[in-house]
């Protein structure tokens, strides 16, 4: 049974603001949250720690930064949202989500990045279980196993990571759906 946060933890105004903001922007880092809410760094770190200890927030360690989520967000969604928060990995994930599978050279051409950069990000996405390598006629290709879920998360949290790439992805994805 998951413990529920005590009322006294949630009564504090700053903590309510943090919880409300993370509900609308899942996967934010502490620094992003600090900037969005115009809080001091110590204040942000303190309240996040109190909310995590009270089980009002989940903290996911993602390498160089921690990401914060409402505890109700499923693990698979947390994994995808962390990727969608990063600019380069978001671009790669969205490109892969727009089609069934792409080869390394196709991705490099579409994204206009170096081989080493693409290899680095693909390796991270494969290790995270967000992208998988598949066999194709021309060798290896890469695909997103749950393209529909990626599209749904992008639509649900669009304003949370608003940019032109997201807009283009949603337009492309919508054009693929039957009317």
C-alpha positions as CSV (number, residue, x, y, z in Angstrom):
1,X,0.0,0.0,0.0
2,X,1.4,3.4,-1.0
3,X,1.6,5.8,1.9
4,X,-0.5,9.0,1.4
5,X,1.1,12.4,2.1
6,X,0.2,13.9,5.4
7,X,-2.1,16.9,5.4
8,X,0.5,19.2,7.1
9,X,3.0,18.6,4.3
10,X,0.4,19.6,1.7
11,X,-0.9,22.6,3.6
12,X,2.2,24.6,3.0
13,X,1.5,27.1,0.1
14,X,4.9,26.6,-1.7
15,X,4.5,22.9,-1.7
16,X,1.0,23.2,-3.2
17,X,2.4,25.4,-5.9
18,X,5.1,22.8,-6.6
19,X,2.6,20.0,-6.7
20,X,0.2,21.9,-9.0
21,X,3.0,22.9,-11.4
22,X,4.4,19.4,-11.6
23,X,1.0,18.0,-12.2
24,X,0.8,20.1,-15.4
25,X,4.5,19.7,-16.3
26,X,5.5,16.1,-15.3
27,X,9.2,15.3,-15.4
28,X,10.6,18.8,-14.6
29,X,14.0,19.0,-13.0
30,X,14.4,21.0,-9.8
31,X,16.2,23.8,-11.7
32,X,13.3,24.1,-14.2
33,X,10.8,24.1,-11.4
34,X,12.8,26.8,-9.5
35,X,12.8,29.0,-12.6
36,X,9.1,28.4,-13.4
37,X,7.9,29.3,-9.9
38,X,10.6,32.0,-9.2
39,X,11.8,30.3,-6.0
40,X,15.2,30.3,-4.4
41,X,17.4,27.2,-5.0
42,X,17.5,26.2,-1.3
43,X,13.7,26.7,-0.9
44,X,13.1,24.6,-4.0
45,X,15.4,21.8,-2.9
46,X,14.0,21.7,0.6
47,X,10.3,21.6,-0.4
48,X,11.0,18.9,-3.1
49,X,12.7,16.8,-0.6
50,X,9.8,17.1,1.9
51,X,7.3,16.2,-0.8
52,X,9.3,13.2,-1.9
53,X,9.7,12.0,1.7
54,X,5.9,12.4,2.2
55,X,5.3,10.4,-1.0
56,X,3.5,13.3,-2.6
57,X,6.1,13.3,-5.4
58,X,8.2,10.7,-7.1
59,X,11.8,11.5,-7.9
60,X,13.4,9.7,-10.9
61,X,17.1,9.8,-11.2
62,X,17.9,10.3,-14.9
63,X,21.7,10.6,-15.0
64,X,22.7,14.2,-14.7
65,X,19.4,15.4,-13.3
66,X,16.4,14.3,-11.2
67,X,12.9,14.5,-12.7
68,X,9.8,14.9,-10.5
69,X,6.4,13.3,-11.1
70,X,3.0,12.9,-9.5
71,X,3.1,9.4,-7.9
72,X,0.1,8.4,-10.1
73,X,2.1,8.7,-13.3
74,X,3.0,5.2,-14.5
75,X,6.6,4.2,-14.8
76,X,6.5,3.7,-18.6
77,X,5.1,7.2,-18.9
78,X,7.7,8.7,-16.6
79,X,10.4,7.1,-18.8
80,X,8.9,8.6,-22.0
81,X,8.3,12.0,-20.4
82,X,11.9,12.2,-19.2
83,X,13.0,11.7,-22.9
84,X,10.5,14.2,-24.1
85,X,11.9,16.9,-21.8
86,X,15.3,16.7,-23.5
87,X,15.7,18.7,-26.7
88,X,17.9,16.4,-28.7
89,X,16.3,13.2,-27.5
90,X,12.8,14.6,-27.9
91,X,13.6,15.5,-31.6
92,X,15.0,11.9,-32.2
93,X,12.0,10.3,-30.4
94,X,9.5,12.4,-32.3
95,X,11.2,11.6,-35.6
96,X,11.1,7.9,-34.9
97,X,7.5,8.1,-33.7
98,X,6.4,9.6,-37.0
99,X,7.1,6.4,-38.9
100,X,7.3,2.7,-38.4
101,X,11.1,2.4,-38.4
102,X,14.1,4.4,-39.7
103,X,17.7,3.3,-40.4
104,X,20.6,5.1,-38.9
105,X,21.4,6.9,-42.2
106,X,17.8,8.0,-42.6
107,X,17.8,9.4,-39.1
108,X,21.1,11.2,-39.6
109,X,19.8,12.7,-42.8
110,X,16.4,13.8,-41.3
111,X,17.9,15.2,-38.1
112,X,21.1,16.7,-39.7
113,X,23.4,15.6,-36.8
114,X,26.7,13.9,-36.7
115,X,27.1,10.1,-36.5
116,X,28.5,10.3,-33.0
117,X,25.7,12.5,-31.7
118,X,23.1,10.3,-33.2
119,X,24.8,7.2,-31.9
120,X,25.0,8.7,-28.4
121,X,21.3,9.5,-28.2
122,X,20.2,6.3,-29.8
123,X,22.2,4.3,-27.4
124,X,20.7,6.1,-24.4
125,X,17.1,5.7,-25.8
126,X,17.7,2.0,-26.4
127,X,19.1,1.5,-22.9
128,X,16.1,3.3,-21.5
129,X,13.8,0.9,-23.4
130,X,12.1,3.7,-25.3
131,X,13.6,2.8,-28.7
132,X,14.4,-0.7,-30.0
133,X,16.6,-1.9,-32.8
134,X,14.9,-4.1,-35.5
135,X,16.1,-5.9,-38.6
136,X,15.2,-4.2,-41.9
137,X,15.8,-5.0,-45.5
138,X,18.7,-2.5,-45.5
139,X,20.2,-3.7,-42.2
140,X,19.4,-2.3,-38.8
141,X,16.6,0.1,-38.2
142,X,15.1,1.8,-35.1
143,X,11.6,2.2,-33.9
144,X,9.5,3.3,-31.0
145,X,7.5,0.3,-29.7
146,X,4.6,2.4,-28.4
147,X,4.2,5.2,-31.0
148,X,0.6,5.8,-30.0
149,X,1.5,6.4,-26.3
150,X,4.2,8.9,-27.3
151,X,1.7,10.8,-29.4
152,X,-0.8,10.7,-26.6
153,X,1.7,12.1,-24.1
154,X,2.8,14.8,-26.5
155,X,-0.8,15.8,-27.0
156,X,-1.6,15.7,-23.2
157,X,1.4,17.7,-22.2
158,X,1.9,19.8,-25.3
159,X,2.1,23.1,-23.4
160,X,4.5,21.6,-21.0
161,X,7.2,21.5,-23.6
162,X,5.9,23.8,-26.3
163,X,8.0,24.3,-29.4
164,X,7.7,24.1,-33.1
165,X,8.9,20.5,-33.2
166,X,6.0,19.4,-31.0
167,X,3.5,21.4,-33.2
168,X,4.9,19.8,-36.4
169,X,4.7,16.3,-34.8
170,X,1.1,16.7,-33.7
171,X,0.1,18.0,-37.2
172,X,1.9,15.0,-38.8
173,X,0.4,12.5,-36.4
174,X,-3.1,13.9,-36.8
175,X,-2.8,13.6,-40.6
176,X,-2.1,9.9,-40.2
177,X,-5.3,9.2,-38.2
178,X,-8.5,8.3,-40.0
179,X,-11.2,11.0,-39.9
